Amino acid sequence: MNLNKAFILGNLTRDPELRQTTTGQPVCSFGVATNSFYTDKSGQKQQKAEFHNVVVWGRQAEVANQFLKKGSSVLVEGRLQTRAWQDKQGQTHRTTEIICERMQLGPRPGGSGQGLPGQGSYSGGFNKGGANEKSDDNNIREELPEINIEEGEIKPEEIPF
């Protein structure tokens, strides 16, 4: 039995680059940084960053190019793939990439409220200027609806957490 699966949650290190193959298939590539935290031998907290190259195909490539930018949060699910090529000097280079199978967009930096339905979390709403949103010059925020619960409808012992 074999398994080749990668999950990363991190921030883009560069803006996505959208290209098309000779057959017209969209392909997008971008870098993602993930951080890990640990305590060293002297008891000091340390942080280490890992950098990953991600390749996205098809409609997801177009979505990534449209909604992601440097600094954006993204959750990528995919598989590892190593490829080799030769440069102009004839040297062989190898790189390992994550070929994205699923992608979820994280909250937008700055809380701009842009996002896709069903594509992860976001700050704000989709209907800019709609009935449930209030805006000022710099911030857009979604007003939360008020829910009235009649006395005795919910019992604390029935709450699962």
Secondary structure, 3 states (H helix, E strand, C coil): CCCCCEEEEEEECCCCEEEECCCCCEEEEEEEEEEEEEECCCCCEEEEEEEEEEEEECHHHHHHHHHCCCCCEEEEEEEEEEEEEECCCCCEEEEEEEEEEEEEECCCCCCCCCCCCCCCCCCCCCCCCCCCEEECCCCEEECCCCCCCCCCCCCHHHCCC
